[in-house]
Amino acid sequence: MFTALQNVVPSHLMDAKLHDFKNLQTTGVPDENGDHAFDEEEFPTAPALPGGVQVVTL
């Protein structure tokens, strides 16, 4: 929960004192600090193990 509170995007706060929502306009240009909720997650690929060995972590 604390991690989520540290990663809040200003446009998600809906606090008119912190962000001017009335004059909000789209630019069509992605903002690297913008909403990431629906972006596809990128996971690192694990290196292949020799002989088709699989590792299962329980």
Secondary structure, DSSP 4 states (H G I P E B T S, - for coil): -HHHHHT--GGGT--TTTS--TT----SS--TTS--TTSPP--PPPPPPGGG------
